[in-house]
Structure formats: C-alpha cells, structure tokens
C-alpha cells in the first residue's frame, strides 16, 4: 500500500483530509428540474429584463388622460375569476388621451398608459369609465399600479453566482431569467460494496446473524450528501472475493459491485482481525491510504484510500452507528470536495451534562435539544441506532471531556430541518 496515510488522525483533521482529497468533477448540463442541490458551475445571467414587459399590478383599467374615459376593446371575455369582463389589453393597444381599457393583474400595459385605476375605484356606464366615490381625486397617480419592465433586473445581470448549492428559489429565479438548463458540477457517482456473511437482507435474523442496515439506507444517505449511487453489490468474507470486488478488473460475478464511478463505499471488514479483509485488499491492490483510522468513538476503524485507477474507497466500520458517524466525518466532506462545495463548518451546542475525559479520542454523540441545551442520547454505543434515529444532531465531545454548560462543536444531520 503506497503512502503512510493519516494514522488515527483526530476528527477535525479527518474531515479536512477527506475534503481536500476530492477535487471538483467535470461540468454537466441538467434540466432545471434536476438541478436542485447541485453546485452551480457557471453564473446565471438574466437573458432578458425582469419583468420583460410593463404589467399591471391590479385588476382594473389602464387609463390615459383625465376622466371620464372612453372604454376601448370592450368585448366581453371571461377573466381568471370566472366572471365576464371587458377584453384585457393585448399589448398592441395604444391609448389615446381620454381612453381606457380593462386589464387583468399581470396583463401587458398598453402604450401611453398613465396608470391603472383599480376595479373597485371605477364606475362604468355604457362605454364610459369614471372614478367612483371611493377613489382619490388624483387616482390613478402617474405609473400607479404599474410594474415597470426591468424593475427587478436588467438584461445581462448576474443573478446567481457560480459555486452555490442550488435551492428551489434559485431554480425558480433561473427560470424567470430565461434558462431551461443549467451547468452544474457533476454529482459524484458512488458504488456500494457490502460485506459480511452473517448479514441477511430480509426477515428476522437468527443467532449469529444480523439484519442488513446498510442496503436500505446508504443510497438515500449518499444522495443527501450530494452523491448518486450507481450500483450496489455484496462480497463474501474472503480476501480474494473482496479484492475481486474492489478491483476495476472485477470478474462478472462481482460486476454489480465493481465501481465504475468516483467513490466506492464498503461496509465492514475495516478492522485488523483475520476476518477483516479491506485493509489487506487495499495492500494487494497498491492503494494509497489517506486515512487509516480516526481518533473518534464510535467509528475508529474508518478508512479512506485512493485506488490505483483514481477512485476513492471509503471503508465504513461494520457497526451501524459507527458507520453513520464515518459517513458524516469522511464521506460527506469527500463528496463535498468532489462537488466543488465548501467543507461545512460545525455549529456549536451547549451541553446539558458533563462528559469524563477520553484521552486522545473525540466522542460523537447523538443529541436532542431540550430547553436550548444538547441532551445526549441514552443509546450511543456503536451498534445502536435508536439514539441517532431521534436525534437533532451529533455533538463532538473533545478528548478532554466537558463540563455541564460547556459549548462544544456539533454537526447537523442531512435529514434534519435546518
């Protein structure tokens, strides 16, 4: 195995190493509907003014001059509320002094319009419009209730800078700017390789068996972190089988597990016992070990390596909670680096109880917020999931421990409400 790698690195260093290892992937063009959560590769400019025409902010009449006004274009038409109303302005109408025409909210304002007289401020008799008793003497004032063209943005303005992670509002803005597609950084392609002869995928496990917790949740977890799972497979607890599954020249038996993408995530087998094969497989393949264990609990035997063909391998521990802490610590930052996104910085929480020191090792503890303080879960062992399933986040307790009321770092959960 090439490279010494970071051995038992601290939690913060592990996150930085994982993020720095991943360089932004090539650009790709996607439809607007597929751009949510993607990193914008090129800035979005307005392709036309916003709005691109002067429009009415009210239902009413576009008027020119002083009242009374003669109505033009008065053929009945059913409006958007289902009532009959005079014909809405088409934008081809040019009002002469003393003329008016009915207009709906959002309608194109005719040329020479002074302002919009709201429906409730007007009185119509035949083809003559006048102000009613509720109107002001000067209503409408010049340009009243008219949304001018270019009010929000001129053509060619940079509306959204490159590098942002696109949210729904920005996608809507891109549509208003006139775009049908966007250039984004390609989402990292991820493959999953599950190990463990004792693992069953369905039903209740018997003695010596465990239920698969990775297959049902990892694809969605990866998606929340910005990646996309292409394929998933399983290998036996045998060194040759694991090497074949990891290798880019895998046999047909392991073709589903073979990663043709950017990242291969393995589950289990990262320890040092005779039953653990991931480290030895990496040695046989000549992989570069970037992270060889993290000084944290749970999740100490987490691995990050670069395979000879350029793919990354993230080796998750076999215990469920330990694996999910490794996903937050290593997989999340790695995928962020590959997406060109910044490394998310931890927030801070005030702890609701003291923790004894655990020299040289951070503790990742799921917590819930109660009365403004982080209350640790009662189920925080590496094989337990109940605590994380109901958690608001994960606090990072330093090796020196902490006292009640101390402020310490914490990570938000990608499925939590932000």
N, C-alpha and C positions, 0 to 999 in steps of 0.2 A: 504494500500500500504506500503510495507516494505521499510526501508531506507529513509532518508530525501532527498537524491538526491542533485545535484547541482542546486540551485535555481538562475535563472538569472545570470548564470556564464558568464564571459567575453568570447569573441570569441576564443582567443588562448586556454583558459582552456577547452572550449567545445571540440575543436579538439583533445586535449590531452586525455581528459576523454573518448571520443569515440574510439580513437586508443588503449588506454590501456585496454579498456573493451574486445576487441576482441583478443583472443589467437589463435595461428596458428592451423588450422584444420588438420585432418589426411592426410597422403600422398595418392597419387593415381598415377597409371601408365597410360600415354597417348601416343598416336602415335605422331610422330614429327609434323605432320600437325596440331595437336590440341594443341600444346604446346605454341603457340605464346601468349605472355602476361602473362603466368603462372609463378609462383615463383618456381624456381628450388629447390627441396628438398635435393638432393644429388649431389655432384660434378660430373662433366663429365670428364672421363679419356679417353685417346686415347686407343683404343683396338688393334691398330696396328700403325706402324710408319706412319708418314705423310710427303711426299707420301710414299706408301708402296713398291714402286719399283722405280728404277732409270729410268727416262723417258727423251725423247728428248724435248728440248725447241724450236726446229725448224723443219721444213720440210727440209730434206737433206739426207745425207748418214752417217751412223755410220762407222768409219774407224779405222783400226789398222795398225800401222806402217807408213812408208813413201810412198808417191805417186811414180809412179802410182799404183792404187789399182785394184785388180781384183774383179769385182762385183759377188756376190753370191746371190742366191734367187732372180732371175731377171725375174720371170714370171709376165706378165702384170696383173695389178689389178687397178680398178677404185678407185681413192682416194676420200677424203672427199670434194674435189672441183669439182668432176665430170670428171677429166682428167685421162688418163691412165698413170700409173706409175709402176715402178718395185715393187715387192711384199714387203710389210712392214715387218719389223723384228717381229718375233713372241715371242721373249724372249728365245726360245730354241736354237737360233743360237749362236755359239761361234766363233768369228772371229779369224782367223789365221793372223800372220803378213803379211801385204801386201793385206789384203782383206777388202772389204767394202760391205755394204748392204743398200738399201734405207730404210728410216724411216720417219714416219709422226710425227708431233707435238703430244706429249703425248704417243708415242709408247715406248714399252719396249726396253731399250738399251741392245744390245747383250753383252755377256761376252767378256772381253778383249778389249772393245771399248776404244780408246784413246780420241776421241772427235767426234763432229758432224760437218761435212762440210755442210754449208748451200747450198740449191739448187742453188742459184744464184752465188755461188762461184765455182761450179763444171762444168766439161765438160766431157761428156760420148761419147766414140767411141766404138761401139760394147759392149764388156763386160769389158771395161777398163775405170776407172774413174781417172781424173786428176784435179788439180786445174786449174782454168782459169785465165785470165789476171787480173781480179778484186780481186783475192784472195791475202792475205798476204803470204809471203814466208813460214811462220810457221803455217799457218792455216790448220786444227784447232789446237789450243793450247791444252795442256792436260786438259781434262774434260770440254772443251769449249762447251757450249750449252747443257750440261747435268744437269738435275735436280736430285741431288742425293736422294736416299731413306733416309727418316728421316730428310730431310732438314728443314721442318717446326717443327716437333715434334717427339720425341722418343716414343716408345710404353710405356703406363702406365703413361704418363704425365697428370697432372691435367690441362685440357684445359679451363674449366669454373667452377668457384667456386659455391658452394651452396648459395642460398639466392638471386640470381639475378633474375630480371624480364626478361624473355627470349624475345629477339628481333629476327628479321629474320636472321641476320648474325650469331647469336649464334646457331640457329636451323640448319642452313646450316653447321656450324662447327661441331655440334653434329653428323650430317650425315656423314661427312668426317671422324670423329673419329670412325665410325662403328656402331653407335647406331640406332636402329629402334624405340625405345620407350624411354621415359624419366620419371623419378619420380619427380612429382611436388606436391605442396600443393594443396589440393582440392579447387576449386573455391567456394566461399560461395554461397549457394542456397538461393534464395530470393523469397518471395511471396509478391504480391501486393494486398492491400485491399482499394478500392476507396469508399468514402462516398459522400453523397450529393444528396438529392432528386431533386435538381434543375439542376443537370448536365445531359446533353444529349450527346450522343456519335456520332450522325450523323446530318448533315444538319445545318441550321441556327437557333440559339436559339431565342425564343420569349421573351417578357418581363418577368422578374423574372427567366429566365433560363440562363445557361452558357454552353458553349461548353467544353467538356472534353479535357483538355490539358495534363492529366497525362497518360491515357491509351496508346496513340500513342508514347510517348517519354520515359517513365520511363524504359521499358525493355532495350532499347538501351543505355540509360544513365547508368543504372546499369552495363551493360556489359562493358562500357568504364571505369568504376570504378573497374572492376575486378570481379564482381559477375555474377550470372546467374539466370534469373527469371524462376522459375518453373511453377508457377500458378498465375493467377490474377482473382479477383472477385470484387463484389460490394455489399455493405450493405446499408440498409435503414437508414435514420436518426432516429434511435430508439435505446435506450440503450440496450434492450435485444438482438436485432439483432446484434449490434456491439460486445457485449460480446460473443455471439454465434460464430460470425465470427472469433474473435481473439482466442477463446479458442481452445486448442488442441483436445477437445472433441466436436467439432462443429457438428451440425446436417447435414444431407445430403443436405439441402438447401444451406448450406454455404461450402460444401466440396471443391469447387474450390478455395475458398478464404482461406481455412484453411492452414496455413503454416506448412509444414512438414519438412522444411529445417532449415536454420540457422537464417534468418532475415525476419521479416515481416515489410513491409513499408506500413503505412496508409497515406491517403491523406485527409486533412481537419479534422474539429472537434477537434482541439487541444486547442481551447480557453477555456474560463471559463463560457460561457453563457449557458443557459438552452438548447440550440440547439447543444452544443458541448458535445460529449459523450466519447471521447477517454480517458481522464483522469479518468472519473468515471468508465469506463470499466476496466482500469488498477487497480483501487482500489478494485473493486469487485473480480478480479482475483488474488489479492495479489501480484502484480508485484513489482519489485524493481525499483524505479525511479532513474536513473543515472543522467539525465539532465532534469530539469524542467524549461524550458525557457532559452534563451540565450540573453545576453545584446547586441543585434545587431538589425539593421534595414536594410532591411526587414528580417523577419524570427524569430522574438522574440518568438512566442509560439511553438517552436520546442521541441520535446520530444525524449528522449532515455530511454528505460526501458528494464529490463531483466524479461521475463515471468517465471513463476514457472517451466516450463519444460525446461528452459535453452535457449530458443530462445530470440533473441533481437527484440524489436519493435522500429522502428524509426517513430515518428509521425510528418509528414510534415504539415506545415500550408496549408490552402486551396488556398491562393493566389498564382498564378503561379510563379512569380519571387521570392517571399518569399520561396516557396518550393524548388526552384532550388538552392537558397543560402543555404538552410538547407541541401540539398544533398551534396554540396561541403564542408560544415562545419562539418557535422556529418556522413552522410552515407559513403562518401569517406574514411575518417580516420578509421571508423569502419571496412569496408571491407578490408582495408589495414592491419589492425591488424589481422583479421581472415585469411588473406593470408600469414601472416608472413612477410609482406613487411614493410619497414620503413615509418614513417609519413613524407609525403612530406613537406619540409620547404618552406614557402612563398618566392617569389622573391621580388625585390624592383622596384618601378617605381617612376619617378619624375612627380609630379602632375602639370597640366597645369593651374589650377585655385585654389583659396583658398576655404576652407570649414569652415563655422562657427562651433563653438563647439556644440556638442550634449552630454551634461554631462552624463557619465556613460554608454554610448552606442556606439558601433562601427557602422559605416555605410559601407555596402558592395555595391560598386558602379561599375557597368559595365563601361568599358572604351575602347577607341581605341587609338592606338599610332599614334600621328601626330608630325612629326619633333622631334622625340625622347622623347616626353612627353605624359603622360596619360591624354587624354581629356575625361571627364566624359560624359556618355550618357545623353541625354535630357529626356529619358524615363526610370526612375529608381524607380518609385513607385511600391509597392508590387504586384499590379495586372497587370503590364505592361511587355511585352516581347520583344518589338522592340529593346530596347537598348541592351539586352543580345544577341539577335539573330545576331547582327552585331558587337559584342564586341571581342576584343583581349584578355581580361582578366577581373578580378574583383579586384579593389583596396579596401584596408581595411583602411578606414579613422578613425583615433582614436577619442575617445570621446572629446578630447581637440581641435579637428579640426586641420587644417593645413594651411600653407601659400603657395602661388604660389611658385613653385620651390622646395618645401619640398620633401624628399624621404620617401615613406611610403611602407608598405608591400602590396603584391598583390598575387593573385592566378592565375595560368594558367588555361585554360579551357581544359577539357579532349578531346574535339573535335578540339582543336586548333592545329596549326602547331608549333612544338617545335624545 
